[in-house]
């Protein structure tokens, strides 16, 4: 009789390997985290953003925690200001790696439109050693999951961002049948003002941009407060509404392998 002495195959699931976190000294609690015991999201936001974090907190189910890094965003909205902000991505991702996060999220729609999202994702994954997602990539993933071929788009942005965002969406085979931007970003003060746009104003904005042929309405920008109004807006226009923070959170959850159906924040989180 022989004994099989071959070692057991190593198991690799999603998230950070337990031994990477605990080493060999905390085996009994290597899977433990009092708040992020199901998953930890590492969120990178522009320094002026005051909306993304609170909205992620609202949507997070029990056992999912949010840990944030900031990258400096200065001046009016220009190509140069977005690229300067993106240059801080590697630093922020490396800091979030020390929080043992399971996914790193780049929480800026316009930034991940102007700066190639593939470049941002590569920098985050290299520094943090875990999967990464961007907001614009998450929006595209959500639209494709819903099978949307025609959308209406509302934003707070200046027009060069709106035009590039519409172009990149259409490059993915999704027609933008209408769009409107609030043109906030000509100054640093205006850019910060995006976080003060009243959520109650979204009803008029959505009705203004909606078209019968649009299958989904998309509200862009992680600094635009939207999540508390999504279900109400969907009921009002009778079709799905996707927003930047909602789509990014949905993609982060799915990237961690969590399939929760979360009610109250629109059909994307509740049904997909």
Secondary structure, DSSP 8 states (H G I E B T S, - for coil): -------------SSS-HHHHHTTT-GGGTT--SS-SSEEEEEEEETT--SHHHHHHHH--TTEEEEEEEE---SSS-HHHHHHHHTTHHHHHHHHHTTT-SEEEEE-HHHHHHS-HHHHHHHHHHHHSSEEEEHHHHHHHHHHHHT-SEEEEEESS-HHHHHHHHHHHHHTT-EEEEEEE----SSHHHHHHGGGS-GGGHHHHHHHH--TT-SEEEE--TTS--GGGHHHHHHHHTSEEEEHHHHHHHHHHHHTT-----TTS-HHHHH-
